[in-house]
């Protein structure tokens, strides 16, 4: 006689992520303005992330990092405009979860949509359509009170996926690959961090035998257009008469403007690269 299945709570890394302003998007779609129903459905698919069927293959992020199971116990449940995601407590587990949330934030940003979330660690029983545990409740409560990158002491609900201290500490104490990828995906704000997809919006290059100024300038122009399009996109879907929505928008616009500043610096470098040294020296002596 086989033993009866007995569900258990597990200690896991847990993320809760949702799309901001979803109710307004739905109302606008029903009225025939804003995003269409088809676009809303596409956004919900993006909320699951690019690797939702994780059990079918091994994680590609830091594949040599320590793990307990081949699929890092990855599980995702989507409920309307939010996703609950969990992974095992391991080096591969933590970086897989953070990368998954980063991919969600980036793809939604490319559609002009903002999201908010919280990544923590705690007890949960998580199956495809079921989730129970104080770890989930902690992630849910954290999402509603995100403070990472706040600009005022009393600001709550900033539009980012916050990574709590316990998760940041775990990643920082993991292997070199996890540490490096974590630095690329997460921007620190004191002892906590925030998943920061804006970092990827810049053009990098190496100067070598095949370095081509015109080619790099064109690539930088492409990045600049991505950023300006994203700014226009997030502006288009925010109710500017709503102060709370406007505050969230300002966070995104500030981050995108920082990346435009990097584009400006890259253009200046490429311009200076083609300028004779004596001309640059004269400019430094006699700045306008």
Residue pairs with C-beta under 8 A, 6 or more apart in sequence:
7 125
8 125
9 123
9 124
9 125
9 132
9 133
10 73
10 88
10 123
10 124
10 125
10 126
11 89
11 121
11 122
11 123
11 135
12 73
12 86
12 87
12 88
12 89
12 93
12 121
12 122
12 123
12 124
12 126
12 135
13 86
13 87
13 88
13 89
13 93
13 94
13 97
13 119
13 120
13 121
13 167
13 170
14 84
14 85
14 86
14 119
14 120
14 121
14 122
14 124
14 126
14 135
14 136
14 138
14 139
15 83
15 84
15 85
15 86
15 97
15 100
15 101
15 117
15 118
15 119
15 120
15 139
15 161
16 82
16 83
16 84
16 117
16 118
16 136
16 139
16 140
16 142
16 143
17 47
17 82
17 83
17 85
17 101
17 104
17 105
17 115
17 116
17 117
17 143
17 161
18 47
18 81
18 82
18 83
18 115
18 116
18 117
18 143
19 25
19 43
19 47
19 81
19 82
19 108
19 113
19 114
19 115
20 113
20 114
20 115
20 116
20 159
20 248
21 113
21 114
21 237
21 238
21 239
21 245
22 80
22 81
24 34
24 239
25 34
25 35
25 40
25 43
25 113
25 237
26 40
28 34
28 35
29 35
29 36
29 37
29 39
29 40
34 237
35 43
35 237
39 111
42 111
43 108
43 111
43 113
44 78
44 80
44 81
46 104
46 107
46 108
46 111
47 78
47 81
47 82
47 83
47 104
47 108
47 115
48 76
48 78
48 83
48 104
49 76
49 83
49 85
49 100
49 101
49 103
49 104
49 107
50 103
50 107
51 59
51 100
51 103
52 76
54 71
54 72
54 74
54 76
54 96
55 71
55 74
58 70
58 71
59 67
59 71
59 72
59 74
59 92
59 95
59 96
61 92
61 95
61 96
61 99
61 181
62 91
62 92
62 95
62 175
62 177
62 178
62 181
63 92
64 177
65 90
65 91
65 92
65 95
65 174
65 175
65 177
65 178
66 90
66 91
66 92
66 174
66 175
67 88
67 90
67 91
67 92
67 93
68 88
68 90
68 93
69 88
72 87
72 88
72 90
72 92
72 93
72 96
73 86
73 87
73 88
73 93
74 85
74 86
74 87
74 96
74 97
74 100
75 85
75 86
75 87
75 126
75 127
75 128
76 83
76 84
76 85
76 86
76 128
77 83
77 84
77 85
77 126
77 128
77 129
77 130
77 131
78 84
83 104
84 126
84 131
84 136
84 139
85 97
85 100
85 101
86 97
86 124
86 126
86 131
86 135
87 93
87 94
87 96
87 97
89 121
89 170
91 174
91 175
91 178
92 178
94 167
94 170
94 171
94 174
94 178
94 182
95 171
95 174
95 177
95 178
95 181
95 182
97 119
98 119
98 163
98 167
98 171
98 181
98 182
98 185
98 186
98 195
99 181
99 185
101 117
101 119
101 161
101 195
102 161
102 185
102 186
102 195
102 196
102 197
104 115
105 115
105 161
105 195
105 197
106 197
106 200
108 114
108 115
109 197
109 198
109 230
109 234
109 252
110 226
110 230
110 233
111 233
112 230
112 232
112 233
112 234
112 236
112 237
113 234
113 237
114 159
114 234
114 248
114 249
114 252
115 159
115 161
116 143
116 146
116 157
116 158
116 159
116 160
116 161
117 139
117 143
117 146
117 160
117 161
117 162
117 195
118 138
118 139
118 140
118 141
118 142
118 143
118 146
118 161
118 162
118 164
119 139
119 161
119 162
119 163
119 164
119 167
119 195
120 135
120 138
120 139
120 142
120 164
120 166
120 167
121 135
121 164
121 166
121 167
121 170
122 133
122 134
122 135
122 136
122 138
122 139
123 133
123 134
123 135
124 131
124 132
124 133
124 134
124 135
124 136
125 131
125 132
125 133
126 133
126 136
142 162
142 164
144 156
144 157
145 156
145 157
146 156
146 157
146 158
146 159
146 160
146 161
146 162
147 155
147 156
147 158
147 162
147 192
148 158
148 160
148 162
148 163
148 189
148 192
148 193
148 194
149 158
149 160
149 187
149 189
149 194
149 251
150 156
150 158
151 251
155 247
157 244
157 248
158 194
158 248
158 251
159 248
159 251
159 252
160 194
160 195
160 196
160 251
161 194
161 195
162 192
162 193
162 194
163 186
163 192
163 193
163 194
163 195
164 192
165 191
165 192
168 182
168 186
168 188
168 191
168 192
168 193
171 178
171 179
171 182
171 186
172 179
172 182
174 182
184 199
185 195
185 196
185 199
186 193
186 194
186 195
186 196
187 193
187 194
187 196
187 199
196 255
198 255
198 256
198 258
198 259
201 223
201 226
201 227
201 230
201 256
201 259
202 223
202 259
202 262
202 263
202 266
203 216
203 219
203 220
203 222
203 223
203 263
203 266
205 211
205 216
205 219
213 270
213 273
213 274
216 266
216 270
217 267
217 270
220 263
220 266
220 267
220 270
223 259
223 263
224 260
224 263
227 256
227 259
227 260
227 263
228 260
230 256
231 252
231 253
231 256
231 257
234 249
234 252
234 253
235 249
235 253
238 245
238 246
238 248
238 249
239 245
240 246
240 249
272 280
